[in-house]
Amino acid sequence: MNPSPADGGRLRGQLLVAGSIVAALLLVGAYLAAGGSSYTPEKTQDPCQPRPWRDPDGLQEIAQQFSLSALDGAACQLGVSREALAQALATPEARERFSERYGLDDEELAKAIRAGLLRAVDDAEEAGALSPLIGGPLRATIEEIPLDRAIELVNDASSLLDTFGGLLGPASSLLEEFLP
């Protein structure tokens, strides 16, 4: 008796399912052999501990490190991780949820963010990435900025350097001379 075409199709289907099961088991075996069963996420760094600044190469890298330092400072002040704060500052809705979760009002959040920005200025000066001649006026500016502007500066410190350069007008090229 010859097998019918339906039997051949059924056999191919069964082989396909069996092959898929074998492939899945091989994948799980490879994962376990590579140490996948003992994975634990790395602990986030304490934002209160200073992070070393890399040797910045231009305004963009200084701005990036400034933002990270400001986030660390604000997160330390609030007792949260830098990552949690960065997510909270991404949108107004996220900021509202964050404030509700931690029982913060806008004034407390603004105070922490300003403290973070001031820490970033200190860190930048200590790393030699910012001249004290710029640091002083920058600190005075940070003390007076509104919350939304402070959040913008934490998220994108290059706007702070651009704004400061704009305030200098034609003398903004001098700003480059005070940066590495």
Backbone as a ProteinNet text record, in pm:
[ID]
protein_1_A
[PRIMARY]
MNPSPADGGRLRGQLLVAGSIVAALLLVGAYLAAGGSSYTPEKTQDPCQPRPWRDPDGLQEIAQQFSLSALDGAACQLGVSREALAQALATPEARERFSERYGLDDEELAKAIRAGLLRAVDDAEEAGALSPLIGGPLRATIEEIPLDRAIELVNDASSLLDTFGGLLGPASSLLEEFLP
[TERTIARY]
83.7	0	88.9	63.9	141.1	84	175.7	125.3	57.1	-50.2	-123.6	-48.3	-76.4	-11	-40.7	-156.1	-189.5	-97.5	-63.2	27.8	167	210.5	341.3	345.2	237.1	228.1	228.6	158.6	153.2	292	362.6	497.4	592.3	584	667.9	634.8	508.4	467.2	523	517.7	569.7	720.6	789.8	935.2	969.8	889.8	912	894.4	790.3	767.5	880.1	919	1027.2	1158.3	1185.2	1307.1	1305.4	1189.1	1176.6	1201.9	1149.9	1170.5	1318.7	1385.6	1529.1	1607.8	1574.5	1643.8	1623.2	1500.6	1472.9	1552.8	1559.5	1636	1785.2	1836.1	1976.9	2003.4	1910.9	1925.2	1927.3	1835.3	1832.4	1961	2007.6	2132.5	2251	2258.3	2367.9	2360.5	2241.5	2221.5	2270.1	2231.4	2273.3	2423.8	2481.3	2625.4	2704.2	2646.2	2713.5	2695.5	2631	2614.3	2484.7	2390.7	2264.3	2177.4	2200.6	2115.8	2155.4	2274.3	2321.2	2329	2258.3	2264	2198	2269.8	2210.7	2251.2	2156.8	2191.1	2293.2	2377.2	2477	2410.4	2459.4	2403.7	2440.2	2345.4	2374.7	2467.9	2548.5	2646.8	2577.9	2630.7	2579.3	2601.4	2493.5	2511.3	2584.8	2595.6	2666	2817.6	2862.2	3005.3	3052	3158.8	3205.9	3252	3224.9	3271.7	3385.6	3489.3	3599.8	3557.1	3599.8	3573.6	3679.4	3634.7	3731.1	3791.4	3901.8	3964.8	3875.7	3800.1	3705.3	3776	3714.3	3771.2	3668.3	3648.5	3555.6	3429	3350.5	3230.2	3127.4	3110.3	3007.7	3038.1	3162.7	3199.2	3192.6	3228.9	3216	3069	2983	2839.8	2782.9	2826.2	2777.3	2817.6	2942.2	2988.5	2924.3	2901.5	2835.1	2694	2622	2485.3	2484.5	2577.4	2584.2	2616.7	2706.5	2743.3	2625.6	2552.6	2435.9	2327.6	2305.8	2208.9	2251.5	2380.1	2431	2405.3	2438	2420.9	2275.6	2186.6	2044.4	1990	2030.5	1984.9	2033.5	2154.7	2209.7	2125.6	2096.2	2016.5	1878.3	1821.1	1687.2	1687.3	1804.8	1813.6	1760.8	1778.8	1735	1853.8	1837.1	1944.6	1944.1	2058.9	2069.6	1976.7	1966.6	1883	1735.7	1691.2	1551.2	1521.6	1613.9	1592.7	1594.5	1685.8	1692.6	1560.8	1504.4	1375.4	1265.8	1271.2	1169.2	1172.8	1290	1302.3	1277.9	1251.6	1235.1	1109.7	1000.9	874.7	806.1	720	644.8	559.6	504.4	421.6	507.1	626	716.1	760.9	784.8	824.8	712.7	589.1	475.3	461.5	475.1	467.8	579.4	699.8	815.4	790.1	741.2	714.1	608.7	504.8	400.3	456.4	535.9	590.7	678.6	759.2	853.3	803.7	680.5	622.8	696.9	733.4	809.3	720.8	744.3	680.2	784.2	739.8	831.1	949.2	927	1035.3	1144.4	1104.7	1203.1	1280.5	1209.3	1274.3	1370.9	1327	1412.7	1538.8	1521.9	1636.9	1738.4	1688.7	1778.2	1847	1774	1833.4	1936.8	1907.8	2007.8	2132.6	2113.1	2228.5	2309.4	2241.2	2311	2389.5	2329.3	2398.7	2520.9	2507.2	2621.4	2732.4	2693.9	2793.8	2865.6	2790.8	2851.2	2953	2921.9	3018	3143.9	3126	3241.9	3324.5	3255.6	3325.7	3400.6	3338.5	3401.9	3525.9	3515.3	3632.5	3744	3706.9	3806	3875.1	3801.2	3857.8	3937.8	3933.7	4004.6	3930	3801.1	3720.3	3651.3	3656.1	3588.8	3673.4	3695.6	3774.4	3693.2	3758.1	3688.2	3632.4	3690.7	3638.5	3498.4	3467	3332.8	3247.8	3309.4	3236.7	3159.2	3219.3	3152.7	3021.7	3026.5	2901.3	2801.3	2852.3	2765.3	2688.2	2757.1	2690.3	2579.6	2608.9	2508.2	2386.8	2410.2	2301	2217.6	2283.1	2214.1	2125.5	2169.6	2092.4	1958.7	1948.1	1828	1737.7	1779.3	1700.3	1574.7	1466.2	1342.7	1357.7	1266.9	1273.8	1280.6	1193.1	1192	1324.2	1381.8	1511.5	1622.1	1614.2	1714.3	1708.6	1587.1	1571	1627.3	1601.8	1655.5	1808.5	1867.4	2014	2069.5	1999.6	2044.3	2037.6	1928.6	1910.4	2003.6	2041.7	2126.9	2213.8	2326.4	2413.3	2474.5	2474.6	2531.3	2450.9	2320.4	2240.4	2287.2	2335.5	2388.7	2512.5	2602.4	2724.4	2693.2	2595.7	2554.6	2492.9	2406.8	2341.7	2445.9	2537.6	2641.4	2726.2	2756.6	2832.3	2753.7	2622.6	2536.7	2533.5	2536.6	2537.4	2665.7	2772.5	2899.1	2904	2811.1	2807	2932.8	2990	3109.5	3227.9	3223.8	3334.1	3318	3217.3	3192.9	3310.6	3391.6	3509.7	3604.9	3594.9	3676.5	3638.1	3511	3465	3549.9	3581.1	3663	3800.9	3851.3	3984.2	3985.3	3868.8	3861.7	3822.9	3802.4	3769.7	3887	3898.3	4012.9	4010.1
-116.8	0	124.1	214.2	337.6	446.2	524.3	632.6	738.5	793.7	897.7	1030.2	1124.2	1255.6	1323.9	1299.1	1359.3	1305.6	1175.8	1116.8	1179	1206.2	1269.1	1409.4	1483.2	1618.6	1616.4	1517.3	1503.6	1470	1382.7	1343.2	1463.7	1542.4	1663.3	1759.2	1773.6	1861.2	1812.5	1682.5	1626.2	1643.5	1626.9	1647.4	1793.8	1883.7	2026.6	2061.8	2009.9	2034.3	1972.9	1850.2	1783.9	1861.8	1909.6	1988.5	2118.8	2181.3	2305.9	2281.2	2170.5	2136.8	2111.8	2038.9	2012.3	2143.3	2232.6	2361.9	2443.7	2444	2518.2	2460.8	2328.6	2265.9	2295.3	2297.5	2332.4	2477.3	2564.8	2706.1	2722	2655.2	2660.8	2600.9	2491	2429.5	2523.2	2588.7	2684.1	2800.4	2850.5	2959.8	2919.2	2798.9	2750.9	2727.3	2673.9	2649	2779.8	2887.9	3018.3	3091.2	3026.8	3088.7	3165	3142.8	3215.8	3190	3080.5	3051.1	3133.2	3191.2	3264.9	3414.9	3464.9	3607.4	3691.1	3789.9	3890.6	4026	4117	4248.1	4318.1	4396.9	4470.5	4580.2	4601.7	4703.9	4841.6	4933.6	5068	5137.5	5224.6	5294.5	5396	5411.6	5509.5	5649.8	5727.6	5860.7	5957.3	5923.1	6011.4	5995.1	5886.2	5863.7	5935.6	6011.4	6082.2	5984.7	6020	5941.7	6019.1	5949	6021.1	6073.6	6192.7	6250.3	6198.1	6159.2	6124.1	6254.4	6243.8	6361.5	6410.8	6518.4	6563	6617.5	6592	6635.9	6722.3	6842.8	6934.3	6956.6	7052.9	7094	6982.5	6900.6	6796.3	6694.7	6653	6557.8	6622.3	6748.4	6819.4	6826.5	6859.1	6869.3	6734.9	6626.9	6493.9	6459.5	6481.2	6450.9	6543.8	6668	6764.7	6715.3	6668.4	6617.8	6497.7	6404.3	6286.1	6325.3	6418.7	6464.5	6535.5	6616.6	6686.5	6586.5	6484.4	6380.3	6308.8	6276.4	6211.3	6298.5	6425.6	6516.4	6529.3	6544.1	6556.4	6425.6	6313.1	6182.2	6157.1	6196.7	6181.6	6262.7	6384.4	6473.6	6413.7	6345.3	6288.6	6145.7	6081.8	5945.6	5841.7	5866.8	5773.4	5744.8	5650.4	5622.7	5727.1	5741.8	5834.8	5792.8	5661.9	5610.6	5641.5	5625.7	5655.1	5802.9	5888.9	6032.4	6069.6	6011.2	6040.7	6004.4	5889.8	5850	5947.1	5992.6	6083.1	6218.9	6261.9	6393.6	6391.1	6273.9	6260.7	6330.3	6325.2	6387.8	6450	6547.1	6604.6	6500.4	6405.3	6301.6	6213	6175.4	6093.1	6169.5	6298.6	6380.8	6386.3	6397.7	6402.4	6270.4	6158.5	6027.3	6012.5	6055.3	6048.5	6132.7	6253.8	6343.4	6284.9	6225.2	6162.5	6042.4	5962.5	5841.5	5874.8	5980.5	6015.8	6130.5	6176.1	6282.1	6414	6452.1	6575.8	6681.6	6805.6	6914.3	6975.2	7066	7124.1	7195.6	7259	7332.1	7237	7123.3	7024.8	6965.7	6937.9	6884.2	6986.8	7111.8	7218.3	7234.3	7229	7242.9	7131.1	7007.7	6894	6906.7	6949	6961.7	7073.1	7183.9	7291.3	7242.6	7165.4	7109.4	7019.2	6941.4	6856.2	6936.7	7043.8	7129.3	7195.9	7239.3	7299.6	7196.8	7073.9	6967.7	6945.9	6950.4	6931.4	7042.1	7165.2	7274.8	7246.6	7206.1	7173.4	7061.1	6954.9	6841.4	6883.5	6967	7012.1	7096.2	7182	7261.8	7171.8	7077.8	6987.6	6903.9	6867	6786.2	6870.3	7001.6	7089	7109.4	7075	7089.7	7224.7	7299.9	7429.6	7524.4	7641	7740.6	7800.6	7829.9	7899.1	8034.7	8093.9	8220.8	8205	8086.6	8058	7998.1	7921.5	7853.9	7947.5	8059.6	8155.9	8208.8	8269.1	8318.8	8206.5	8089.4	7975.6	7935.6	7935.4	7903.7	8004.9	8131.5	8236.2	8217.4	8179.2	8154.6	8035.4	7929.3	7806.4	7832.8	7916.4	7945.7	8010.9	8075.8	8152.6	8092	7985.5	7934.9	7862.1	7872.1	7800.6	7650.2	7573.3	7427.7	7371.9	7416	7360.8	7385.2	7500.6	7531.2	7445.5	7425.4	7342.1	7199	7147.9	7012.3	7005.5	7108	7112.4	7108	7178.2	7180.3	7045.4	6977.2	6844.5	6749	6757.1	6666.7	6698.3	6824.8	6863.6	6981.9	6953.6	7059	7141.4	7089.1	7168.4	7296.3	7293	7414.3	7520.2	7476.4	7570.7	7639.2	7561.1	7619.9	7708.4	7667.7	7751	7882.4	7873.5	7992.7	8085.9	8029.4	8111.2	8178.6	8101.1	8158.5	8268.4	8251.6	8352.8	8480.2	8467	8584.5	8665.4	8596.2	8665.7	8740.7	8707.5	8773.6	8747.3	8854.9	8837.6	8780.5	8794.2	8743.1	8594.3	8528.7	8387.9	8299.2	8344.3	8265.1	8254.3	8348.6	8340.1	8219.4	8177.2	8061.4	7939.4	7922.3	7808.7	7810.6	7930.7	7940.6	7895.9	7897.3	7856.2	7710.2	7643.2	7501.1	7425.7	7297.1	7222.8	7210.8
0	0	0	-90.7	-103.8	-11.5	47	131.6	45.1	98.2	25.6	38.5	-50.6	-40.2	92.5	149.6	278.8	387.3	378.3	476.5	464.5	343.2	321.3	378.9	362.7	418.3	569.7	625.7	770.4	824	754.5	796.9	792.7	686	676.5	790.5	822.3	933.1	1065.3	1088.5	1212.2	1220.9	1108.2	1106.1	1133.1	1080	1101.4	1249.5	1311.4	1453.5	1535.8	1505.8	1578.9	1561.9	1441.9	1417.8	1496.3	1505.7	1582.8	1730.4	1782	1922.8	1950.1	1861.3	1876.9	1873.3	1780.3	1771	1898.4	1951.8	2074.7	2191.9	2201.1	2308.8	2296.6	2173.7	2151.7	2193	2162.2	2198.6	2350.7	2420.1	2566.4	2623.2	2567.3	2613.2	2596.2	2482.3	2458	2556.7	2583.4	2678.7	2817.5	2861.5	2993.2	2998.7	2890.3	2885.4	2892.2	2841.3	2842.6	2975.4	3072.7	3204	3218.6	3131	3132.7	3253.2	3321.7	3437	3558.9	3557.2	3674.2	3649.2	3549	3517	3625.7	3672.5	3760.9	3704.9	3695	3640.2	3728.5	3664.3	3738.5	3819.2	3939	4025.3	3969.9	3975.5	3927.5	4025.4	3971.1	4053.8	4143.2	4262.7	4358	4301.2	4282.1	4223	4315.2	4442.8	4536	4527.2	4465.8	4447.9	4321	4329.5	4209.4	4101.5	3979.5	3864.8	3799.4	3760.9	3695.2	3557.4	3527.6	3395.6	3300.3	3181	3076.6	3026.2	2958	2900.4	2786.6	2810.1	2707.9	2584.8	2471.8	2344.7	2273.5	2323.2	2259.1	2340.7	2296.1	2366.8	2382.4	2280.1	2286.4	2397.4	2409.1	2514.5	2652.1	2661.9	2789.2	2827.6	2732.1	2758.3	2803.8	2739.7	2776.7	2920.3	2953.7	3088.5	3190.9	3152.1	3239.6	3271.9	3170.3	3191	3284.5	3264	3350.4	3494.6	3510.9	3644.3	3711.5	3634.5	3688.9	3730.2	3648.4	3684.2	3812	3823	3943.8	4066.4	4055.5	4169.2	4212.4	4115.8	4148	4203.4	4145.3	4193	4335.7	4364.6	4499.3	4597.6	4561.3	4646.4	4674.4	4573.8	4586.8	4642	4646.3	4696.1	4598.2	4467.3	4362.9	4271.3	4179.7	4084.7	3973.5	3911	3798.7	3686.1	3664.6	3557.1	3581.8	3706.2	3739.9	3717.9	3756.3	3737.8	3590.5	3514.3	3370.6	3302	3338.2	3281.1	3323.8	3448.3	3499.6	3430.2	3388.5	3325.8	3176	3121.3	2976.3	2924.7	3000	2956.9	3078.2	3055	3167.9	3240.9	3167	3229.8	3320.8	3272.6	3352.5	3477.4	3461.8	3576.1	3680	3634.1	3725.5	3801.9	3729.8	3795.9	3898.9	3862.2	3951.7	4076.5	4058.4	4171.2	4264	4206.5	4287.8	4363.7	4295.5	4358.2	4478	4465.7	4571.8	4659.6	4635.9	4718.2	4707.8	4587	4563.6	4500.9	4537.5	4464.2	4370	4284.9	4185.6	4251	4365.2	4431.5	4480.1	4536.9	4583.7	4465.8	4358	4238.5	4179.9	4173.1	4119.9	4204.8	4336.8	4427.4	4402.1	4386.3	4362	4226.3	4125.6	3992	3989.8	4056.6	4064.5	4138.3	4245.1	4318.1	4226.3	4142.7	4046.9	3945.2	3896.4	3799.2	3862.9	3987.6	4056.6	4078.5	4110.3	4124	3991	3882.1	3750.1	3720.1	3758.6	3739.3	3820.6	3945.9	4030.9	3969.5	3924.8	3864.5	3738.4	3657.5	3533.1	3562.9	3662.5	3700.9	3754.8	3840.1	3898.6	3791.7	3687.4	3579.7	3481	3498.3	3405.6	3275	3274.3	3153.1	3147.1	3256.9	3262.7	3345.9	3293.7	3364.3	3478.9	3591.6	3701.3	3657.5	3553.8	3502.6	3444.9	3395.6	3345.2	3456.4	3544.9	3651.7	3742.5	3778.7	3867.8	3810.1	3690.8	3631.5	3603.4	3571.1	3544.2	3670.1	3783.8	3910.6	3940.9	3918.8	3944.4	3853.3	3729.6	3635.5	3680	3721.4	3763.9	3885.1	3976.4	4097.7	4065.5	3950.7	3918.6	3812.3	3748.3	3636.1	3683.5	3606.5	3642.2	3621	3681	3679.2	3537.5	3448.5	3312.7	3241.2	3261.3	3199.1	3261.9	3394	3462.2	3410	3390.3	3336.7	3195.2	3117.7	2981.4	2983.7	3078	3088.1	3131.4	3221.2	3262.2	3144.2	3068.2	2954.4	2838.8	2823.5	2711.7	2752.4	2814.2	2863.9	2751.6	2629.9	2520.6	2500.8	2534.4	2521.5	2620.3	2738.4	2836.1	2781.1	2724.2	2669.5	2550.2	2467.7	2354.1	2402.4	2504.9	2559.5	2618.1	2695.6	2757	2649.6	2544.5	2433.1	2364.5	2350.9	2289.4	2371.1	2503.3	2589.3	2572.6	2536.9	2517.9	2385.6	2295.3	2165.2	2085.5	2028.1	1946	2023.8	2154.4	2235.5	2264.3	2204.5	2234.5	2194.4	2099.7	2064.3	2182.4	2277.2	2397.4	2481.3	2472.7	2547.2	2513.1	2386.3	2342	2407.6	2436.3	2494.3	2640.9	2706.4	2844.8	2860.5	2748.8	2748	2688.7	2719.1	2666.8	2516.5
[MASK]
++++++++++++++++++++++++++++++++++++++++++++++++++++++++++++++++++++++++++++++++++++++++++++++++++++++++++++++++++++++++++++++++++++++++++++++++++++++++++++++++++++++++++++++++++++

